[in-house]
Amino acid sequence: MNPLLANLRLQCAMNLSAQPNAQYGERRQAILGGQAYLRAEQQIKRWPGYVPTPLRDLKGLAKAAGVAQVLYKDEADRFGLGSFKALGGAYAVSRLLIREIEARTGRADISVEDLFSGRYRDIVRDITVTCATDGNHGRSVAWGAQRFGCQCVIYIHATVSEGREQAIKQYGAQVARSSGNYDDSVRQAADDAVRRGRFVVSDTSYDGYMDVPKDVMQGYALMADEVLKQLPAGQIPTHAFLQGGVGGLAAAVCAHFWEQLGANRPRFVVVEPDKAACLYESARAGKPVAVHGDLDTVMAGLACGEVSLLAWEILHPGVNAFLTIDDESALETVRLLAAGRHGDAPLVAGESAVAGLAGCLGALGHEQVRAQLGLDASSRILVFGSEGATDPELYQRIVGKSPEQVRMMA
């Protein structure tokens, strides 16, 4: 038994609908991949400040966990926003603005350079984008709106921290706090957009709303492509543990690896908080189901009760297993990385960033789950550190040190 997270409360649902040998295919490519991905990649790589984020080899942790390798894609400094979501929301804003300019001018050749130059500022400044957020997606949408020159209104729900609210406001967005949980704020943002002529830029899809979330996930897929280019030669991971939420990150990574690697892709495992496990419950039901309640987990970016329908189209056949973990184990994993506890350089990771890693460590310490997932001493694990300290005050309360102090230890 692995003692790294000995007290973790773990649930595992193996996915009986997984299709490990299926081709990715045109139907799934219409959701994620193909030319639409290439367009996203080409645009985002032209943004000022773009650099690939590092893929860190946690050799000490791998040795302590009894596996061959643990690779950690570190999104803490993506575009200065502190999370992978900088790739998705802002890209979707640019695509929406380009479509609106083309519709209003009759042109078909509008580029992101036109947005950056302000050539169509008279049109753009009269457009308002909006969304609901747990923090990081809204920050990306606000950042994109500020960069490209449109207006922005972001909805947050009752338990989003003050620190995350202020982080959104710094990009010039108006922030509206709603009662209820994340899914309630999604509905309020959508209803207000209809009444006030705003454009929703959501990272979750639902009946009648599909196009923009595709753009969001295409942006996320660039992160997966960076990993493929950063992997040591011939060392494809055997397993990838991905945090859940509405499923956008997990679907983007799963889709890109599936499209590029086919049957040689890793086994995918999705990990969620036990207080907000809509994907886990959907896997058990064999169809999308919602979970209800306040969804009050410390993994704030994963506090989602309803599955993105587009993401489910990828995850249902593409993921091997779904796990849930408890809040305290996520906090312990944040501390483990901050301390560099097994000889690796200390890392700053937010509470939602570590769900995949915590699920992996928990699975390694659970004899039955370890066997079900095919984990052993030869396993090469990939996880995505999807955010840094997006709420520095909360991070200091968890770790006992500020993000800056942890970075100085590295």
C-alpha positions as CSV (number, residue, x, y, z in Angstrom):
1,M,0.0,0.0,0.0
2,N,1.2,3.5,-0.8
3,P,1.1,5.8,2.2
4,L,1.4,9.1,0.4
5,L,-2.3,9.9,0.9
6,A,-3.2,7.2,3.3
7,N,-6.4,8.8,4.5
8,L,-7.9,9.7,1.1
9,R,-11.5,8.7,0.6
10,L,-11.7,7.3,-2.9
11,Q,-14.5,6.1,-5.1
12,C,-13.9,4.5,-8.4
13,A,-16.3,3.8,-11.3
14,M,-14.8,1.8,-14.2
15,N,-16.3,3.0,-17.5
16,L,-18.0,0.0,-19.2
17,S,-18.5,2.2,-22.3
18,A,-14.8,2.9,-22.9
19,Q,-13.6,2.1,-26.4
20,P,-9.8,1.8,-26.2
21,N,-9.4,0.6,-29.8
22,A,-11.9,2.8,-31.5
23,Q,-10.7,5.4,-34.1
24,Y,-11.2,9.0,-33.2
25,G,-13.4,9.5,-36.3
26,E,-15.1,12.4,-38.1
27,R,-18.1,12.7,-35.7
28,R,-15.8,13.4,-32.7
29,Q,-13.5,15.5,-34.9
30,A,-16.5,17.8,-35.5
31,I,-16.5,18.5,-31.8
32,L,-12.7,18.7,-31.2
33,G,-9.7,18.6,-33.4
34,G,-9.1,18.7,-37.1
35,Q,-8.9,22.1,-38.9
36,A,-10.7,23.8,-36.0
37,Y,-7.9,22.9,-33.6
38,L,-5.2,24.0,-36.1
39,R,-6.9,27.4,-36.4
40,A,-6.8,27.7,-32.6
41,E,-3.2,26.7,-32.4
42,Q,-2.1,29.1,-35.1
43,Q,-4.0,32.0,-33.5
44,I,-2.9,31.5,-29.9
45,K,0.7,31.1,-30.8
46,R,0.6,34.6,-32.3
47,W,-0.7,36.2,-29.1
48,P,1.9,38.4,-27.4
49,G,3.4,36.5,-24.5
50,Y,2.8,33.0,-25.7
51,V,5.3,30.4,-24.5
52,P,4.7,26.7,-23.8
53,T,4.3,26.0,-20.1
54,P,6.8,23.5,-18.6
55,L,6.4,19.8,-18.2
56,R,8.1,18.9,-15.0
57,D,9.5,15.5,-14.2
58,L,8.7,14.8,-10.5
59,K,11.4,12.1,-10.0
60,G,11.3,12.1,-6.3
61,L,7.5,11.8,-6.1
62,A,7.6,9.0,-8.7
63,K,10.1,7.0,-6.6
64,A,8.1,7.5,-3.4
65,A,4.9,6.5,-5.2
66,G,6.5,3.4,-6.7
67,V,6.0,4.2,-10.4
68,A,8.4,4.8,-13.2
69,Q,7.5,8.5,-13.9
70,V,5.2,11.4,-12.8
71,L,5.0,14.2,-15.3
72,Y,3.4,17.5,-14.2
73,K,2.2,20.0,-16.8
74,D,2.6,23.3,-14.8
75,E,0.0,25.9,-15.9
76,A,0.7,28.3,-13.0
77,D,2.2,31.0,-15.2
78,R,0.1,30.7,-18.4
79,F,-0.1,34.2,-19.9
80,G,0.2,35.6,-16.3
81,L,-3.4,34.5,-15.5
82,G,-2.4,31.6,-13.4
83,S,-4.3,28.8,-15.1
84,F,-4.8,26.8,-18.3
85,K,-8.1,28.6,-18.9
86,A,-6.3,31.5,-20.4
87,L,-6.1,29.3,-23.5
88,G,-9.9,28.8,-23.8
89,G,-12.0,31.7,-22.7
90,A,-10.0,34.4,-24.4
91,Y,-9.7,32.4,-27.6
92,A,-13.5,31.9,-27.6
93,V,-13.9,35.7,-27.2
94,S,-11.7,36.3,-30.2
95,R,-13.7,33.9,-32.3
96,L,-17.0,35.4,-31.3
97,L,-15.8,38.9,-32.1
98,I,-14.4,37.9,-35.5
99,R,-17.8,36.2,-36.4
100,E,-19.7,39.3,-35.3
101,I,-17.4,41.7,-37.3
102,E,-17.7,39.5,-40.4
103,A,-21.5,39.4,-40.0
104,R,-21.8,43.2,-39.6
105,T,-19.3,44.1,-42.4
106,G,-19.9,41.4,-44.9
107,R,-16.2,40.5,-44.9
108,A,-14.8,37.0,-44.5
109,D,-11.2,37.7,-43.9
110,I,-11.1,39.2,-40.3
111,S,-8.0,38.1,-38.3
112,V,-6.9,38.3,-34.7
113,E,-4.4,41.0,-35.8
114,D,-7.5,43.1,-36.8
115,L,-8.7,42.8,-33.2
116,F,-5.3,43.7,-31.7
117,S,-4.9,46.7,-33.9
118,G,-8.3,48.1,-33.0
119,R,-9.3,48.4,-36.7
120,Y,-12.9,47.5,-35.9
121,R,-13.1,49.1,-32.4
122,D,-16.4,50.9,-33.1
123,I,-18.1,47.5,-33.6
124,V,-16.2,45.7,-30.9
125,R,-16.7,48.2,-28.1
126,D,-20.5,47.8,-28.4
127,I,-20.4,44.1,-27.9
128,T,-20.7,42.7,-24.3
129,V,-19.5,39.1,-23.5
130,T,-20.6,37.3,-20.4
131,C,-20.3,34.0,-18.6
132,A,-20.6,32.3,-15.2
133,T,-17.4,31.2,-13.5
134,D,-15.8,29.6,-10.4
135,G,-12.9,32.0,-11.1
136,N,-10.5,31.0,-13.8
137,H,-12.7,30.9,-16.8
138,G,-14.2,34.2,-16.0
139,R,-10.7,35.7,-15.6
140,S,-9.8,34.4,-19.0
141,V,-12.9,35.9,-20.6
142,A,-12.4,39.2,-18.9
143,W,-8.7,39.2,-20.0
144,G,-9.7,38.4,-23.6
145,A,-12.4,41.2,-23.5
146,Q,-9.9,43.7,-22.3
147,R,-7.3,42.6,-24.9
148,F,-9.7,42.8,-27.8
149,G,-11.7,45.8,-26.7
150,C,-15.2,44.6,-25.9
151,Q,-17.3,44.9,-22.7
152,C,-17.6,42.1,-20.2
153,V,-19.9,41.0,-17.4
154,I,-18.9,38.0,-15.3
155,Y,-21.3,36.1,-12.9
156,I,-19.9,34.4,-9.8
157,H,-21.9,32.3,-7.3
158,A,-22.2,32.5,-3.6
159,T,-19.0,30.6,-2.6
160,V,-16.5,32.1,-5.0
161,S,-13.8,33.8,-2.9
162,E,-13.3,37.6,-2.7
163,G,-9.8,37.1,-4.0
164,R,-11.0,35.4,-7.2
165,E,-13.6,38.2,-7.6
166,Q,-11.0,40.9,-7.4
167,A,-8.8,39.0,-9.9
168,I,-11.6,39.2,-12.4
169,K,-12.2,42.9,-11.8
170,Q,-8.6,43.8,-12.5
171,Y,-9.3,43.1,-16.1
172,G,-12.0,45.7,-16.3
173,A,-15.0,43.3,-16.1
174,Q,-18.2,44.1,-14.2
175,V,-18.8,41.3,-11.7
176,A,-22.2,40.2,-10.5
177,R,-22.5,37.8,-7.6
178,S,-25.6,35.5,-7.7
179,S,-27.1,33.3,-5.0
180,G,-27.0,29.6,-5.4
181,N,-24.3,27.4,-6.9
182,Y,-22.3,27.4,-10.1
183,D,-25.0,25.9,-12.2
184,D,-27.5,28.5,-11.0
185,S,-25.1,31.3,-12.0
186,V,-24.8,29.7,-15.5
187,R,-28.5,29.9,-15.9
188,Q,-28.6,33.5,-14.7
189,A,-25.9,34.6,-17.0
190,A,-27.7,33.0,-20.0
191,D,-31.1,34.5,-19.0
192,D,-29.7,38.0,-18.6
193,A,-27.8,37.7,-21.9
194,V,-31.0,37.1,-23.7
195,R,-32.7,40.1,-22.1
196,R,-29.8,42.5,-22.5
197,G,-28.3,41.5,-25.8
198,R,-25.1,40.0,-24.4
199,F,-23.0,37.2,-25.9
200,V,-22.4,34.2,-23.6
201,V,-18.9,32.8,-23.7
202,S,-19.4,29.7,-21.6
203,D,-17.0,26.7,-21.0
204,T,-19.9,24.4,-20.7
205,S,-22.3,23.3,-23.4
206,Y,-26.0,22.5,-23.1
207,D,-29.0,22.0,-25.4
208,G,-29.0,24.9,-27.9
209,Y,-25.6,26.2,-27.0
210,M,-22.7,24.3,-28.6
211,D,-20.5,26.4,-30.8
212,V,-18.7,28.7,-28.3
213,P,-17.8,25.8,-25.9
214,K,-16.1,24.0,-28.9
215,D,-13.9,27.1,-29.3
216,V,-13.1,27.0,-25.6
217,M,-12.0,23.4,-25.7
218,Q,-10.0,23.9,-28.9
219,G,-7.9,26.4,-27.0
220,Y,-7.4,23.9,-24.1
221,A,-6.2,21.3,-26.6
222,L,-3.1,23.4,-27.3
223,M,-1.9,22.5,-23.8
224,A,-2.2,18.8,-24.7
225,D,-0.3,19.3,-27.9
226,E,2.5,21.0,-26.0
227,V,2.8,17.9,-23.8
228,L,3.2,15.7,-26.9
229,K,6.0,17.9,-28.1
230,Q,7.7,17.9,-24.7
231,L,7.6,14.2,-23.9
232,P,10.9,12.4,-23.8
233,A,11.3,10.4,-27.1
234,G,9.4,7.2,-27.1
235,Q,7.9,7.7,-23.6
236,I,4.2,8.1,-24.1
237,P,2.5,8.1,-20.6
238,T,0.6,4.9,-19.7
239,H,-1.9,6.9,-17.6
240,A,-3.3,10.4,-17.6
241,F,-5.3,11.6,-14.5
242,L,-7.4,14.6,-15.4
243,Q,-9.6,16.8,-13.2
244,G,-13.3,16.9,-14.0
245,G,-15.5,20.0,-13.5
246,V,-17.9,20.2,-16.4
247,G,-15.4,18.1,-18.4
248,G,-13.8,20.6,-20.8
249,L,-10.2,20.1,-19.8
250,A,-10.5,16.3,-19.6
251,A,-12.3,16.2,-23.0
252,A,-9.7,18.4,-24.7
253,V,-6.8,16.4,-23.5
254,C,-8.5,13.0,-24.2
255,A,-9.6,14.1,-27.6
256,H,-6.2,15.5,-28.7
257,F,-4.3,12.4,-27.5
258,W,-6.9,10.1,-29.1
259,E,-6.7,11.9,-32.4
260,Q,-2.9,12.0,-32.5
261,L,-2.0,8.6,-30.9
262,G,-5.0,6.4,-31.5
263,A,-4.9,3.1,-29.6
264,N,-1.4,4.1,-28.2
265,R,-2.9,6.9,-26.1
266,P,-2.7,6.7,-22.3
267,R,-5.5,5.3,-20.1
268,F,-7.5,8.3,-19.0
269,V,-8.9,8.6,-15.5
270,V,-11.1,11.6,-14.6
271,V,-11.0,12.8,-10.9
272,E,-13.6,15.0,-9.2
273,P,-14.4,16.2,-5.7
274,D,-16.8,13.9,-3.9
275,K,-19.1,16.9,-3.3
276,A,-19.4,17.8,-7.0
277,A,-19.1,14.5,-8.9
278,C,-21.4,15.0,-11.9
279,L,-19.1,13.0,-14.3
280,Y,-18.6,10.2,-11.9
281,E,-22.4,9.9,-11.4
282,S,-23.0,10.2,-15.1
283,A,-20.5,7.3,-15.7
284,R,-22.4,5.2,-13.2
285,A,-25.7,6.0,-14.9
286,G,-24.3,5.7,-18.5
287,K,-25.7,9.1,-19.4
288,P,-25.4,12.7,-18.3
289,V,-27.0,13.3,-14.9
290,A,-26.9,16.3,-12.6
291,V,-25.9,16.4,-9.0
292,H,-27.5,19.0,-6.7
293,G,-26.8,20.9,-3.5
294,D,-24.4,23.7,-2.8
295,L,-21.4,21.8,-4.3
296,D,-19.2,23.4,-1.7
297,T,-15.8,21.9,-2.2
298,V,-12.4,23.5,-1.7
299,M,-11.6,22.5,-5.3
300,A,-13.6,25.6,-6.4
301,G,-12.8,25.3,-10.1
302,L,-14.4,21.8,-10.1
303,A,-17.6,22.8,-8.2
304,C,-19.9,21.9,-11.0
305,G,-23.1,19.8,-10.9
306,E,-24.0,19.5,-14.6
307,V,-21.9,17.8,-17.4
308,S,-21.0,19.7,-20.6
309,L,-22.8,17.7,-23.2
310,L,-20.0,18.1,-25.8
311,A,-17.4,17.0,-23.3
312,W,-19.5,13.9,-22.5
313,E,-19.4,12.9,-26.2
314,I,-15.7,12.6,-25.9
315,L,-15.4,11.3,-22.3
316,H,-18.1,8.6,-22.4
317,P,-16.2,6.5,-24.9
318,G,-12.7,7.8,-24.2
319,V,-12.2,7.6,-20.5
320,N,-11.3,4.4,-18.7
321,A,-12.4,5.3,-15.2
322,F,-13.9,8.0,-13.0
323,L,-12.7,8.7,-9.4
324,T,-13.8,11.0,-6.6
325,I,-11.6,12.3,-3.8
326,D,-12.2,14.2,-0.6
327,D,-11.3,17.9,0.1
328,E,-8.7,17.2,2.7
329,S,-6.7,15.0,0.3
330,A,-6.6,17.8,-2.2
331,L,-5.3,20.2,0.4
332,E,-2.6,17.7,1.5
333,T,-1.5,17.3,-2.1
334,V,-1.2,21.1,-2.4
335,R,1.1,21.0,0.7
336,L,3.0,18.0,-0.6
337,L,4.0,19.9,-3.8
338,A,4.7,23.2,-2.0
339,A,7.1,21.4,0.4
340,G,8.9,19.5,-2.4
341,R,8.4,16.7,0.1
342,H,10.2,13.9,-1.8
343,G,13.1,15.9,-3.1
344,D,11.5,17.6,-6.1
345,A,11.6,21.4,-6.5
346,P,8.7,23.0,-4.6
347,L,5.7,23.8,-6.8
348,V,2.9,26.3,-6.4
349,A,-0.5,24.6,-7.2
350,G,-4.0,25.7,-6.5
351,E,-6.6,23.4,-4.9
352,S,-8.2,22.5,-8.2
353,A,-4.9,21.9,-9.9
354,V,-4.0,18.8,-7.8
355,A,-7.2,16.7,-8.2
356,G,-5.7,14.5,-10.9
357,L,-2.5,14.0,-8.9
358,A,-4.4,13.3,-5.6
359,G,-6.6,10.8,-7.4
360,C,-3.5,9.1,-8.8
361,L,-1.7,8.9,-5.4
362,G,-4.9,7.6,-3.8
363,A,-5.4,5.0,-6.5
364,L,-1.8,3.8,-6.0
365,G,-2.6,3.3,-2.3
366,H,-5.8,1.3,-2.9
367,E,-5.0,-2.3,-3.9
368,Q,-8.3,-2.9,-5.8
369,V,-8.3,0.4,-7.7
370,R,-4.6,0.1,-8.5
371,A,-5.3,-3.3,-10.1
372,Q,-8.4,-2.1,-11.9
373,L,-6.4,0.8,-13.5
374,G,-3.4,-1.3,-14.4
375,L,-1.0,0.8,-12.2
376,D,2.4,-0.8,-11.4
377,A,6.1,0.0,-11.1
378,S,6.3,0.5,-14.9
379,S,3.5,3.1,-15.0
380,R,4.3,6.5,-16.4
381,I,1.8,9.1,-15.1
382,L,0.8,12.4,-16.6
383,V,-1.1,15.0,-14.6
384,F,-2.1,18.6,-15.4
385,G,-1.4,21.2,-12.7
386,S,-4.2,23.3,-14.1
387,E,-3.7,26.4,-11.9
388,G,-1.3,28.2,-9.6
389,A,-2.3,30.2,-6.5
390,T,-5.3,31.9,-8.1
391,D,-6.3,33.1,-4.6
392,P,-3.0,33.9,-2.9
393,E,-4.6,34.6,0.5
394,L,-6.3,31.2,0.5
395,Y,-3.2,29.5,-0.7
396,Q,-1.2,30.9,2.3
397,R,-3.8,29.7,4.7
398,I,-3.5,26.2,3.2
399,V,0.3,26.0,2.9
400,G,1.5,28.3,5.7
401,K,3.7,30.2,3.1
402,S,2.9,32.7,0.4
403,P,3.2,31.6,-3.3
404,E,6.3,33.9,-3.5
405,Q,8.0,32.1,-0.5
406,V,7.3,28.7,-2.1
407,R,8.8,29.8,-5.4
408,M,11.9,31.1,-3.6
409,M,12.5,27.7,-2.2
410,A,12.6,26.1,-5.6
